[in-house]
Amino acid sequence: MKGYIYISGGGADPGKFGNLNDPLFGRPPTLGACMPNIRRAVSLGDFIFVVSGKTAGVQQYVVGGFEVAEKITALAAYDRLPANRLRIDEQGNRQGNIIILPDGSQNPQDDHAADTFESRIQNYIIGKNPVQLETPLEVARGRDETLVKLSSILDKPRANRVIDVMGRWAKLDEPQVKNMVRWLEGIKADD
């Protein structure tokens, strides 16, 4: 077993804005369009964790993670998970992480470059065993502890920003994955 942790796009902060659309921590949790390199590299039983994006005025935090249960195509996901289809909500936010249309073409609401589309529709991840910081207390504790915990888990010097500790993404070995899950579950148990 291995894992990966990555930083979401700028401004994606579910604790402040409720605007994280990939991964989705639904039933089941999924990762559909972001981080095609990670989606390609993971195997069943591996873990994927996400950190909130850089957002003015708040500390980034580990939002959560899940175990990889399946890897399918985006077209298969389109048929299987209609609630995850990309759309724009009433507030103008993108919702959903299935970026394909029924004919296999790119959803025009997907703002990624067309030349990356083919790589982003492979390896749609369906997860299991999610752990997500959701309540205001969980999120606050996650914000307070993320830098110290990531520094410890990754054996890196403490810094003032998540990106300085782990870069855009980092690979985790089995003990690091287990440590991350224990930490997140501990926050949830204490809430």
C-alpha positions as CSV (number, residue, x, y, z in Angstrom):
1,M,0.0,0.0,0.0
2,K,1.1,3.5,-0.8
3,G,-0.6,6.9,-0.8
4,Y,-0.5,10.4,-2.3
5,I,-1.3,13.7,-0.9
6,Y,-1.9,16.8,-3.0
7,I,-2.9,20.4,-2.8
8,S,-6.1,21.4,-4.4
9,G,-6.5,24.4,-6.7
10,G,-6.3,27.9,-5.3
11,G,-9.4,29.0,-3.4
12,A,-10.8,25.5,-3.0
13,D,-11.5,25.4,0.7
14,P,-14.6,23.4,1.8
15,G,-14.2,24.6,5.4
16,K,-14.6,28.2,4.3
17,F,-16.5,28.1,1.0
18,G,-17.8,24.6,0.6
19,N,-16.4,24.6,-2.9
20,L,-14.2,21.5,-3.3
21,N,-15.4,19.7,-6.4
22,D,-12.6,17.2,-6.9
23,P,-12.3,15.0,-5.0
24,L,-15.9,14.6,-3.9
25,F,-16.4,13.0,-0.5
26,G,-19.8,11.6,-1.4
27,R,-21.0,8.0,-1.2
28,P,-18.8,6.8,-2.7
29,P,-15.9,9.3,-2.6
30,T,-14.4,10.0,-6.0
31,L,-11.5,11.7,-7.8
32,G,-12.4,12.4,-11.4
33,A,-10.4,15.0,-13.3
34,C,-7.7,16.4,-11.1
35,M,-4.2,15.0,-10.7
36,P,-4.2,12.5,-13.6
37,N,-0.6,11.6,-12.6
38,I,-1.8,10.4,-9.2
39,R,-4.9,8.7,-10.6
40,R,-2.7,6.8,-13.0
41,A,-0.2,5.8,-10.3
42,V,-2.5,4.5,-7.6
43,S,-3.5,0.9,-7.3
44,L,-6.5,-0.7,-5.5
45,G,-5.9,-0.3,-1.8
46,D,-3.8,2.8,-2.0
47,F,-4.9,6.1,-0.4
48,I,-5.4,9.6,-1.7
49,F,-5.5,12.7,0.5
50,V,-6.2,16.3,-0.4
51,V,-5.2,19.6,1.2
52,S,-7.4,22.7,0.7
53,G,-6.2,25.2,-1.8
54,K,-4.4,28.4,-0.9
55,T,-7.1,30.8,0.3
56,A,-6.5,34.4,1.6
57,G,-7.0,34.7,5.3
58,V,-7.1,31.0,6.3
59,Q,-4.5,28.3,6.9
60,Q,-4.6,25.3,4.5
61,Y,-5.6,22.0,6.0
62,V,-5.8,18.3,5.1
63,V,-9.4,18.0,4.1
64,G,-9.5,14.2,4.1
65,G,-8.7,11.1,2.1
66,F,-10.0,7.7,1.1
67,E,-8.9,4.3,-0.1
68,V,-8.9,3.5,-3.8
69,A,-11.6,0.8,-4.5
70,E,-11.9,1.1,-8.3
71,K,-10.5,2.7,-11.4
72,I,-12.9,3.2,-14.3
73,T,-13.2,5.5,-17.3
74,A,-15.0,8.9,-17.1
75,L,-17.6,7.6,-19.5
76,A,-18.4,4.6,-17.2
77,A,-18.6,7.1,-14.3
78,Y,-20.9,9.3,-16.3
79,D,-23.4,6.4,-16.6
80,R,-22.9,5.2,-13.0
81,L,-22.7,8.4,-11.0
82,P,-25.0,11.0,-12.6
83,A,-24.9,13.3,-9.5
84,N,-21.1,13.7,-10.1
85,R,-21.5,15.1,-13.6
86,L,-19.9,18.6,-14.0
87,R,-22.4,21.4,-13.8
88,I,-22.6,25.0,-12.6
89,D,-24.7,25.6,-9.5
90,E,-27.0,28.6,-8.7
91,Q,-24.0,30.5,-7.1
92,G,-21.9,30.0,-10.3
93,N,-19.6,27.4,-8.7
94,R,-18.5,24.2,-10.5
95,Q,-20.0,21.1,-9.0
96,G,-19.1,17.5,-10.0
97,N,-16.0,15.8,-11.3
98,I,-17.1,14.0,-14.4
99,I,-15.9,16.2,-17.2
100,I,-17.2,14.2,-20.1
101,L,-20.4,14.4,-22.1
102,P,-22.4,11.3,-23.1
103,D,-20.8,11.4,-26.6
104,G,-17.3,11.2,-25.1
105,S,-16.5,14.9,-25.7
106,Q,-15.2,17.4,-23.2
107,N,-17.9,19.2,-21.1
108,P,-17.7,22.9,-22.1
109,Q,-17.9,23.8,-18.4
110,D,-14.6,22.1,-17.9
111,D,-12.0,24.9,-17.9
112,H,-8.9,22.8,-18.4
113,A,-7.0,22.9,-21.7
114,A,-8.4,20.7,-24.4
115,D,-5.0,19.1,-25.0
116,T,-5.1,17.5,-21.5
117,F,-8.6,16.1,-21.8
118,E,-7.7,12.6,-22.9
119,S,-5.3,12.1,-20.0
120,R,-7.9,13.5,-17.5
121,I,-10.7,11.1,-18.5
122,Q,-8.7,7.9,-17.7
123,N,-8.6,6.4,-14.3
124,Y,-11.6,7.9,-12.6
125,I,-11.2,6.9,-9.0
126,I,-14.0,5.4,-6.9
127,G,-13.0,5.2,-3.2
128,K,-14.1,3.6,0.0
129,N,-13.3,4.2,3.7
130,P,-13.3,8.0,3.5
131,V,-12.2,10.2,6.4
132,Q,-13.0,13.9,6.0
133,L,-12.8,16.9,8.3
134,E,-16.3,18.3,8.1
135,T,-17.6,20.1,11.2
136,P,-16.3,23.6,12.1
137,L,-14.4,22.1,15.1
138,E,-12.8,19.4,12.9
139,V,-11.8,21.9,10.3
140,A,-10.4,24.4,12.9
141,R,-8.3,21.6,14.5
142,G,-7.2,20.5,11.0
143,R,-6.1,24.1,10.2
144,D,-4.2,24.3,13.5
145,E,-2.4,20.9,13.2
146,T,-1.8,20.4,9.4
147,L,1.6,22.1,9.1
148,V,3.1,20.3,12.2
149,K,1.5,16.9,11.2
150,L,2.6,17.1,7.6
151,S,6.2,18.0,8.7
152,S,6.2,15.1,11.0
153,I,4.7,12.5,8.6
154,L,6.9,13.6,5.7
155,D,9.9,14.1,7.9
156,K,10.4,17.6,6.6
157,P,11.4,20.8,8.4
158,R,8.4,22.8,9.6
159,A,7.5,25.7,7.4
160,N,4.8,28.4,7.3
161,R,3.1,27.1,4.1
162,V,2.0,23.6,3.1
163,I,3.6,23.9,-0.3
164,D,7.0,24.4,1.4
165,V,6.6,21.2,3.4
166,M,5.4,18.9,0.6
167,G,5.4,20.7,-2.8
168,R,2.3,20.4,-5.0
169,W,2.0,16.7,-4.1
170,A,3.9,14.0,-2.2
171,K,4.0,10.2,-2.2
172,L,3.4,8.4,1.1
173,D,4.6,5.0,2.2
174,E,2.4,2.6,4.2
175,P,3.5,3.9,7.7
176,Q,2.9,7.5,6.5
177,V,-0.6,6.6,5.2
178,K,-1.5,4.8,8.4
179,N,-0.2,7.8,10.4
180,M,-2.3,10.2,8.3
181,V,-5.5,8.1,8.7
182,R,-5.0,7.8,12.5
183,W,-4.5,11.5,12.8
184,L,-7.6,12.4,10.8
185,E,-9.7,9.7,12.6
186,G,-8.4,11.1,15.9
187,I,-9.7,14.5,15.1
188,K,-13.1,13.2,14.1
189,A,-13.3,11.0,17.3
190,D,-12.5,14.1,19.5
191,D,-15.2,16.3,17.9
